[in-house]
Amino acid sequence: MPRYTARLRTPADFGLAVQQARMERELTQNQLAADSGIRQSSISEIESGKSTIYLKQLLELARATGLELSASWGDEDDATLS
């Protein structure tokens, strides 16, 4: 299975990474909701790039401090979110 990495600079980047990782694992939004304890409607909003106050604040903190956020998925043994 290939390994993918994405830089997370916007809510849309984050949402796309979540969606791609979910699809790579062949999960539906409902399955991910059950596994994560997050409502399916919230997962849908995240995947569509909708910003939340917490995500906005996190991205602003990263931008202000020079912190780079990235997501990696694909190889189960190496998949991390940093």
Biopython code that builds the backbone (N, CA, C, O; Angstrom):
import numpy as np
from Bio.PDB.StructureBuilder import StructureBuilder

atoms = [
    (1, "MET", "N", (0.847, -1.164, 0.000)),
    (1, "MET", "CA", (0.000, 0.000, 0.000)),
    (1, "MET", "C", (0.902, 1.240, 0.000)),
    (1, "MET", "O", (1.823, 1.320, 0.812)),
    (2, "PRO", "N", (0.658, 2.202, -0.889)),
    (2, "PRO", "CA", (1.500, 3.402, -0.922)),
    (2, "PRO", "C", (1.300, 4.261, 0.319)),
    (2, "PRO", "O", (0.290, 4.159, 1.016)),
    (3, "ARG", "N", (2.269, 5.092, 0.570)),
    (3, "ARG", "CA", (2.199, 6.015, 1.702)),
    (3, "ARG", "C", (1.977, 7.417, 1.158)),
    (3, "ARG", "O", (2.619, 7.823, 0.190)),
    (4, "TYR", "N", (1.070, 8.153, 1.780)),
    (4, "TYR", "CA", (0.740, 9.507, 1.362)),
    (4, "TYR", "C", (1.028, 10.474, 2.491)),
    (4, "TYR", "O", (0.905, 10.130, 3.666)),
    (5, "THR", "N", (1.412, 11.688, 2.127)),
    (5, "THR", "CA", (1.660, 12.743, 3.108)),
    (5, "THR", "C", (1.070, 14.038, 2.577)),
    (5, "THR", "O", (1.148, 14.321, 1.381)),
    (6, "ALA", "N", (0.481, 14.821, 3.470)),
    (6, "ALA", "CA", (-0.093, 16.112, 3.078)),
    (6, "ALA", "C", (0.270, 17.159, 4.121)),
    (6, "ALA", "O", (0.233, 16.889, 5.322)),
    (7, "ARG", "N", (0.621, 18.357, 3.657)),
    (7, "ARG", "CA", (0.821, 19.481, 4.562)),
    (7, "ARG", "C", (-0.542, 20.043, 4.905)),
    (7, "ARG", "O", (-1.402, 20.178, 4.034)),
    (8, "LEU", "N", (-0.741, 20.367, 6.157)),
    (8, "LEU", "CA", (-2.026, 20.872, 6.630)),
    (8, "LEU", "C", (-1.903, 22.357, 6.918)),
    (8, "LEU", "O", (-1.404, 22.758, 7.970)),
    (9, "ARG", "N", (-2.365, 23.175, 5.970)),
    (9, "ARG", "CA", (-2.289, 24.626, 6.128)),
    (9, "ARG", "C", (-3.657, 25.271, 6.211)),
    (9, "ARG", "O", (-3.780, 26.401, 6.682)),
    (10, "THR", "N", (-4.683, 24.573, 5.761)),
    (10, "THR", "CA", (-6.037, 25.117, 5.760)),
    (10, "THR", "C", (-7.014, 24.044, 6.232)),
    (10, "THR", "O", (-6.679, 22.859, 6.240)),
    (11, "PRO", "N", (-8.213, 24.451, 6.622)),
    (11, "PRO", "CA", (-9.221, 23.436, 6.967)),
    (11, "PRO", "C", (-9.489, 22.474, 5.812)),
    (11, "PRO", "O", (-9.742, 21.291, 6.040)),
    (12, "ALA", "N", (-9.436, 22.964, 4.585)),
    (12, "ALA", "CA", (-9.648, 22.086, 3.424)),
    (12, "ALA", "C", (-8.547, 21.040, 3.314)),
    (12, "ALA", "O", (-8.823, 19.892, 2.965)),
    (13, "ASP", "N", (-7.291, 21.420, 3.610)),
    (13, "ASP", "CA", (-6.188, 20.445, 3.600)),
    (13, "ASP", "C", (-6.452, 19.341, 4.616)),
    (13, "ASP", "O", (-6.278, 18.157, 4.327)),
    (14, "PHE", "N", (-6.875, 19.750, 5.814)),
    (14, "PHE", "CA", (-7.143, 18.794, 6.879)),
    (14, "PHE", "C", (-8.288, 17.864, 6.481)),
    (14, "PHE", "O", (-8.192, 16.648, 6.645)),
    (15, "GLY", "N", (-9.369, 18.443, 5.959)),
    (15, "GLY", "CA", (-10.521, 17.651, 5.559)),
    (15, "GLY", "C", (-10.196, 16.652, 4.467)),
    (15, "GLY", "O", (-10.646, 15.507, 4.515)),
    (16, "LEU", "N", (-9.421, 17.076, 3.483)),
    (16, "LEU", "CA", (-9.046, 16.180, 2.397)),
    (16, "LEU", "C", (-8.173, 15.034, 2.906)),
    (16, "LEU", "O", (-8.328, 13.891, 2.477)),
    (17, "ALA", "N", (-7.265, 15.341, 3.813)),
    (17, "ALA", "CA", (-6.408, 14.291, 4.379)),
    (17, "ALA", "C", (-7.244, 13.268, 5.145)),
    (17, "ALA", "O", (-7.014, 12.065, 5.028)),
    (18, "VAL", "N", (-8.210, 13.743, 5.927)),
    (18, "VAL", "CA", (-9.087, 12.827, 6.665)),
    (18, "VAL", "C", (-9.872, 11.959, 5.682)),
    (18, "VAL", "O", (-9.966, 10.743, 5.849)),
    (19, "GLN", "N", (-10.429, 12.596, 4.662)),
    (19, "GLN", "CA", (-11.214, 11.856, 3.678)),
    (19, "GLN", "C", (-10.371, 10.802, 2.962)),
    (19, "GLN", "O", (-10.801, 9.658, 2.810)),
    (20, "GLN", "N", (-9.182, 11.183, 2.526)),
    (20, "GLN", "CA", (-8.327, 10.243, 1.796)),
    (20, "GLN", "C", (-7.886, 9.080, 2.692)),
    (20, "GLN", "O", (-7.849, 7.933, 2.246)),
    (21, "ALA", "N", (-7.553, 9.372, 3.942)),
    (21, "ALA", "CA", (-7.150, 8.312, 4.870)),
    (21, "ALA", "C", (-8.322, 7.376, 5.151)),
    (21, "ALA", "O", (-8.148, 6.160, 5.226)),
    (22, "ARG", "N", (-9.514, 7.945, 5.307)),
    (22, "ARG", "CA", (-10.710, 7.126, 5.532)),
    (22, "ARG", "C", (-10.973, 6.216, 4.334)),
    (22, "ARG", "O", (-11.236, 5.024, 4.495)),
    (23, "MET", "N", (-10.901, 6.778, 3.151)),
    (23, "MET", "CA", (-11.162, 6.000, 1.946)),
    (23, "MET", "C", (-10.090, 4.939, 1.718)),
    (23, "MET", "O", (-10.396, 3.844, 1.247)),
    (24, "GLU", "N", (-8.841, 5.249, 2.046)),
    (24, "GLU", "CA", (-7.748, 4.279, 1.924)),
    (24, "GLU", "C", (-8.030, 3.045, 2.780)),
    (24, "GLU", "O", (-7.679, 1.925, 2.411)),
    (25, "ARG", "N", (-8.666, 3.269, 3.921)),
    (25, "ARG", "CA", (-9.006, 2.168, 4.828)),
    (25, "ARG", "C", (-10.376, 1.567, 4.524)),
    (25, "ARG", "O", (-10.866, 0.698, 5.244)),
    (26, "GLU", "N", (-10.984, 2.055, 3.434)),
    (26, "GLU", "CA", (-12.289, 1.559, 2.981)),
    (26, "GLU", "C", (-13.351, 1.669, 4.070)),
    (26, "GLU", "O", (-14.145, 0.752, 4.274)),
    (27, "LEU", "N", (-13.353, 2.803, 4.763)),
    (27, "LEU", "CA", (-14.358, 3.082, 5.785)),
    (27, "LEU", "C", (-15.381, 4.065, 5.247)),
    (27, "LEU", "O", (-15.040, 4.974, 4.490)),
    (28, "THR", "N", (-16.620, 3.884, 5.631)),
    (28, "THR", "CA", (-17.635, 4.891, 5.350)),
    (28, "THR", "C", (-17.551, 5.951, 6.444)),
    (28, "THR", "O", (-16.907, 5.750, 7.474)),
    (29, "GLN", "N", (-18.201, 7.060, 6.208)),
    (29, "GLN", "CA", (-18.249, 8.078, 7.263)),
    (29, "GLN", "C", (-18.942, 7.527, 8.504)),
    (29, "GLN", "O", (-18.551, 7.851, 9.626)),
    (30, "ASN", "N", (-19.963, 6.702, 8.315)),
    (30, "ASN", "CA", (-20.660, 6.109, 9.462)),
    (30, "ASN", "C", (-19.750, 5.177, 10.257)),
    (30, "ASN", "O", (-19.785, 5.169, 11.487)),
    (31, "GLN", "N", (-18.938, 4.397, 9.557)),
    (31, "GLN", "CA", (-18.005, 3.508, 10.251)),
    (31, "GLN", "C", (-16.958, 4.313, 11.019)),
    (31, "GLN", "O", (-16.629, 3.989, 12.160)),
    (32, "LEU", "N", (-16.436, 5.369, 10.381)),
    (32, "LEU", "CA", (-15.459, 6.211, 11.061)),
    (32, "LEU", "C", (-16.081, 6.888, 12.276)),
    (32, "LEU", "O", (-15.432, 7.033, 13.312)),
    (33, "ALA", "N", (-17.337, 7.303, 12.148)),
    (33, "ALA", "CA", (-18.038, 7.913, 13.274)),
    (33, "ALA", "C", (-18.139, 6.941, 14.444)),
    (33, "ALA", "O", (-17.895, 7.311, 15.593)),
    (34, "ALA", "N", (-18.496, 5.707, 14.146)),
    (34, "ALA", "CA", (-18.605, 4.693, 15.202)),
    (34, "ALA", "C", (-17.250, 4.407, 15.839)),
    (34, "ALA", "O", (-17.158, 4.244, 17.056)),
    (35, "ASP", "N", (-16.199, 4.345, 15.022)),
    (35, "ASP", "CA", (-14.856, 4.054, 15.526)),
    (35, "ASP", "C", (-14.275, 5.207, 16.338)),
    (35, "ASP", "O", (-13.531, 4.980, 17.292)),
    (36, "SER", "N", (-14.608, 6.438, 15.969)),
    (36, "SER", "CA", (-13.973, 7.607, 16.582)),
    (36, "SER", "C", (-14.812, 8.288, 17.656)),
    (36, "SER", "O", (-14.290, 9.066, 18.454)),
    (37, "GLY", "N", (-16.114, 7.996, 17.679)),
    (37, "GLY", "CA", (-16.986, 8.676, 18.632)),
    (37, "GLY", "C", (-17.344, 10.092, 18.188)),
    (37, "GLY", "O", (-17.837, 10.889, 18.986)),
    (38, "ILE", "N", (-17.098, 10.403, 16.929)),
    (38, "ILE", "CA", (-17.431, 11.716, 16.362)),
    (38, "ILE", "C", (-18.651, 11.525, 15.469)),
    (38, "ILE", "O", (-18.716, 10.566, 14.699)),
    (39, "ARG", "N", (-19.617, 12.433, 15.569)),
    (39, "ARG", "CA", (-20.827, 12.322, 14.760)),
    (39, "ARG", "C", (-20.499, 12.287, 13.272)),
    (39, "ARG", "O", (-19.567, 12.952, 12.819)),
    (40, "GLN", "N", (-21.271, 11.505, 12.515)),
    (40, "GLN", "CA", (-21.072, 11.421, 11.071)),
    (40, "GLN", "C", (-21.219, 12.785, 10.432)),
    (40, "GLN", "O", (-20.478, 13.107, 9.503)),
    (41, "SER", "N", (-22.148, 13.591, 10.899)),
    (41, "SER", "CA", (-22.343, 14.926, 10.322)),
    (41, "SER", "C", (-21.109, 15.802, 10.541)),
    (41, "SER", "O", (-20.777, 16.625, 9.688)),
    (42, "SER", "N", (-20.433, 15.633, 11.670)),
    (42, "SER", "CA", (-19.202, 16.387, 11.920)),
    (42, "SER", "C", (-18.087, 15.922, 10.992)),
    (42, "SER", "O", (-17.310, 16.736, 10.493)),
    (43, "ILE", "N", (-18.009, 14.625, 10.763)),
    (43, "ILE", "CA", (-17.007, 14.093, 9.835)),
    (43, "ILE", "C", (-17.257, 14.650, 8.442)),
    (43, "ILE", "O", (-16.319, 15.039, 7.747)),
    (44, "SER", "N", (-18.515, 14.689, 8.034)),
    (44, "SER", "CA", (-18.863, 15.244, 6.728)),
    (44, "SER", "C", (-18.427, 16.708, 6.619)),
    (44, "SER", "O", (-17.870, 17.117, 5.601)),
    (45, "GLU", "N", (-18.681, 17.490, 7.665)),
    (45, "GLU", "CA", (-18.279, 18.899, 7.662)),
    (45, "GLU", "C", (-16.761, 19.044, 7.594)),
    (45, "GLU", "O", (-16.250, 19.888, 6.858)),
    (46, "ILE", "N", (-16.050, 18.236, 8.350)),
    (46, "ILE", "CA", (-14.583, 18.279, 8.336)),
    (46, "ILE", "C", (-14.057, 17.942, 6.947)),
    (46, "ILE", "O", (-13.197, 18.642, 6.411)),
    (47, "GLU", "N", (-14.582, 16.857, 6.366)),
    (47, "GLU", "CA", (-14.118, 16.436, 5.049)),
    (47, "GLU", "C", (-14.427, 17.464, 3.964)),
    (47, "GLU", "O", (-13.707, 17.551, 2.970)),
    (48, "SER", "N", (-15.475, 18.229, 4.146)),
    (48, "SER", "CA", (-15.826, 19.241, 3.143)),
    (48, "SER", "C", (-15.007, 20.518, 3.323)),
    (48, "SER", "O", (-15.147, 21.463, 2.547)),
    (49, "GLY", "N", (-14.151, 20.545, 4.348)),
    (49, "GLY", "CA", (-13.272, 21.694, 4.560)),
    (49, "GLY", "C", (-13.864, 22.773, 5.427)),
    (49, "GLY", "O", (-13.300, 23.863, 5.531)),
    (50, "LYS", "N", (-15.002, 22.492, 6.059)),
    (50, "LYS", "CA", (-15.611, 23.481, 6.935)),
    (50, "LYS", "C", (-14.685, 23.736, 8.118)),
    (50, "LYS", "O", (-14.186, 22.804, 8.750)),
    (51, "SER", "N", (-14.470, 24.990, 8.396)),
    (51, "SER", "CA", (-13.584, 25.368, 9.483)),
    (51, "SER", "C", (-14.341, 25.377, 10.807)),
    (51, "SER", "O", (-15.518, 25.731, 10.861)),
    (52, "THR", "N", (-13.665, 24.993, 11.845)),
    (52, "THR", "CA", (-14.202, 25.139, 13.194)),
    (52, "THR", "C", (-13.298, 26.105, 13.938)),
    (52, "THR", "O", (-12.159, 26.337, 13.533)),
    (53, "ILE", "N", (-13.795, 26.654, 15.003)),
    (53, "ILE", "CA", (-12.992, 27.605, 15.776)),
    (53, "ILE", "C", (-11.708, 26.934, 16.272)),
    (53, "ILE", "O", (-10.651, 27.566, 16.287)),
    (54, "TYR", "N", (-11.785, 25.674, 16.674)),
    (54, "TYR", "CA", (-10.600, 24.991, 17.191)),
    (54, "TYR", "C", (-9.581, 24.744, 16.092)),
    (54, "TYR", "O", (-8.383, 24.936, 16.300)),
    (55, "LEU", "N", (-10.042, 24.325, 14.939)),
    (55, "LEU", "CA", (-9.128, 24.094, 13.827)),
    (55, "LEU", "C", (-8.509, 25.403, 13.362)),
    (55, "LEU", "O", (-7.315, 25.453, 13.065)),
    (56, "LYS", "N", (-9.307, 26.462, 13.295)),
    (56, "LYS", "CA", (-8.770, 27.782, 12.930)),
    (56, "LYS", "C", (-7.678, 28.202, 13.903)),
    (56, "LYS", "O", (-6.616, 28.669, 13.491)),
    (57, "GLN", "N", (-7.942, 28.035, 15.194)),
    (57, "GLN", "CA", (-6.965, 28.428, 16.211)),
    (57, "GLN", "C", (-5.703, 27.587, 16.105)),
    (57, "GLN", "O", (-4.597, 28.117, 16.209)),
    (58, "LEU", "N", (-5.851, 26.300, 15.902)),
    (58, "LEU", "CA", (-4.702, 25.410, 15.761)),
    (58, "LEU", "C", (-3.851, 25.824, 14.565)),
    (58, "LEU", "O", (-2.627, 25.904, 14.676)),
    (59, "LEU", "N", (-4.484, 26.087, 13.425)),
    (59, "LEU", "CA", (-3.739, 26.488, 12.228)),
    (59, "LEU", "C", (-3.087, 27.854, 12.416)),
    (59, "LEU", "O", (-1.977, 28.070, 11.929)),
    (60, "GLU", "N", (-3.746, 28.776, 13.106)),
    (60, "GLU", "CA", (-3.152, 30.085, 13.382)),
    (60, "GLU", "C", (-1.941, 29.962, 14.308)),
    (60, "GLU", "O", (-0.924, 30.623, 14.096)),
    (61, "LEU", "N", (-2.052, 29.115, 15.331)),
    (61, "LEU", "CA", (-0.907, 28.878, 16.216)),
    (61, "LEU", "C", (0.265, 28.287, 15.438)),
    (61, "LEU", "O", (1.410, 28.695, 15.631)),
    (62, "ALA", "N", (-0.015, 27.340, 14.573)),
    (62, "ALA", "CA", (1.047, 26.734, 13.766)),
    (62, "ALA", "C", (1.696, 27.792, 12.879)),
    (62, "ALA", "O", (2.921, 27.861, 12.782)),
    (63, "ARG", "N", (0.875, 28.610, 12.238)),
    (63, "ARG", "CA", (1.397, 29.647, 11.351)),
    (63, "ARG", "C", (2.254, 30.648, 12.130)),
    (63, "ARG", "O", (3.333, 31.030, 11.679)),
    (64, "ALA", "N", (1.769, 31.070, 13.299)),
    (64, "ALA", "CA", (2.473, 32.078, 14.095)),
    (64, "ALA", "C", (3.786, 31.562, 14.671)),
    (64, "ALA", "O", (4.715, 32.340, 14.887)),
    (65, "THR", "N", (3.870, 30.280, 14.917)),
    (65, "THR", "CA", (5.081, 29.712, 15.519)),
    (65, "THR", "C", (6.001, 29.043, 14.510)),
    (65, "THR", "O", (7.085, 28.580, 14.864)),
    (66, "GLY", "N", (5.574, 28.992, 13.258)),
    (66, "GLY", "CA", (6.385, 28.338, 12.242)),
    (66, "GLY", "C", (6.284, 26.823, 12.279)),
    (66, "GLY", "O", (7.071, 26.126, 11.639)),
    (67, "LEU", "N", (5.316, 26.316, 13.029)),
    (67, "LEU", "CA", (5.108, 24.875, 13.142)),
    (67, "LEU", "C", (4.464, 24.354, 11.864)),
    (67, "LEU", "O", (3.519, 24.956, 11.354)),
    (68, "GLU", "N", (4.967, 23.247, 11.349)),
    (68, "GLU", "CA", (4.389, 22.623, 10.167)),
    (68, "GLU", "C", (3.606, 21.394, 10.585)),
    (68, "GLU", "O", (4.146, 20.485, 11.216)),
    (69, "LEU", "N", (2.332, 21.372, 10.230)),
    (69, "LEU", "CA", (1.487, 20.220, 10.517)),
    (69, "LEU", "C", (1.374, 19.381, 9.251)),
    (69, "LEU", "O", (1.199, 19.909, 8.152)),
    (70, "SER", "N", (1.476, 18.079, 9.420)),
    (70, "SER", "CA", (1.324, 17.191, 8.271)),
    (70, "SER", "C", (0.609, 15.927, 8.707)),
    (70, "SER", "O", (0.610, 15.560, 9.882)),
    (71, "ALA", "N", (0.007, 15.279, 7.742)),
    (71, "ALA", "CA", (-0.670, 14.008, 7.987)),
    (71, "ALA", "C", (-0.077, 12.984, 7.045)),
    (71, "ALA", "O", (0.212, 13.294, 5.890)),
    (72, "SER", "N", (0.107, 11.766, 7.527)),
    (72, "SER", "CA", (0.602, 10.664, 6.708)),
    (72, "SER", "C", (-0.344, 9.491, 6.878)),
    (72, "SER", "O", (-0.829, 9.225, 7.977)),
    (73, "TRP", "N", (-0.605, 8.791, 5.781)),
    (73, "TRP", "CA", (-1.448, 7.614, 5.847)),
    (73, "TRP", "C", (-1.068, 6.666, 4.728)),
    (73, "TRP", "O", (-0.385, 7.047, 3.777)),
    (74, "GLY", "N", (-1.508, 5.457, 4.849)),
    (74, "GLY", "CA", (-1.238, 4.457, 3.816)),
    (74, "GLY", "C", (-0.704, 3.183, 4.422)),
    (74, "GLY", "O", (-1.431, 2.196, 4.529)),
    (75, "ASP", "N", (0.549, 3.187, 4.819)),
    (75, "ASP", "CA", (1.145, 2.014, 5.465)),
    (75, "ASP", "C", (0.701, 2.001, 6.916)),
    (75, "ASP", "O", (1.027, 2.916, 7.673)),
    (76, "GLU", "N", (-0.037, 0.981, 7.311)),
    (76, "GLU", "CA", (-0.592, 0.913, 8.654)),
    (76, "GLU", "C", (0.471, 1.056, 9.737)),
    (76, "GLU", "O", (0.234, 1.724, 10.743)),
    (77, "ASP", "N", (1.637, 0.442, 9.551)),
    (77, "ASP", "CA", (2.667, 0.478, 10.575)),
    (77, "ASP", "C", (3.272, 1.859, 10.756)),
    (77, "ASP", "O", (3.747, 2.190, 11.842)),
    (78, "ASP", "N", (3.260, 2.679, 9.691)),
    (78, "ASP", "CA", (3.924, 3.966, 9.745)),
    (78, "ASP", "C", (2.966, 5.142, 9.759)),
    (78, "ASP", "O", (3.427, 6.282, 9.815)),
    (79, "ALA", "N", (1.653, 4.929, 9.712)),
    (79, "ALA", "CA", (0.693, 6.030, 9.627)),
    (79, "ALA", "C", (0.718, 6.841, 10.913)),
    (79, "ALA", "O", (0.515, 6.306, 12.003)),
    (80, "THR", "N", (0.971, 8.149, 10.770)),
    (80, "THR", "CA", (1.003, 9.027, 11.923)),
    (80, "THR", "C", (0.362, 10.353, 11.561)),
    (80, "THR", "O", (0.258, 10.714, 10.388)),
    (81, "LEU", "N", (-0.056, 11.053, 12.561)),
    (81, "LEU", "CA", (-0.539, 12.417, 12.414)),
    (81, "LEU", "C", (0.349, 13.264, 13.309)),
    (81, "LEU", "O", (0.424, 13.031, 14.516)),
    (82, "SER", "N", (1.010, 14.231, 12.729)),
    (82, "SER", "CA", (1.916, 15.050, 13.533)),
    (82, "SER", "C", (1.641, 16.504, 13.310)),
    (82, "SER", "O", (2.305, 17.355, 13.902)),
]
sb = StructureBuilder()
sb.init_structure("model")
sb.init_model(0)
sb.init_chain("A")
sb.init_seg("    ")
for serial, (resi, resn, name, xyz) in enumerate(atoms, 1):
    if name == "N":
        sb.init_residue(resn, " ", resi, " ")
    sb.init_atom(name, np.array(xyz, "f"), 0.0, 1.0, " ", f" {name:<3s}", serial, name[0])
structure = sb.get_structure()
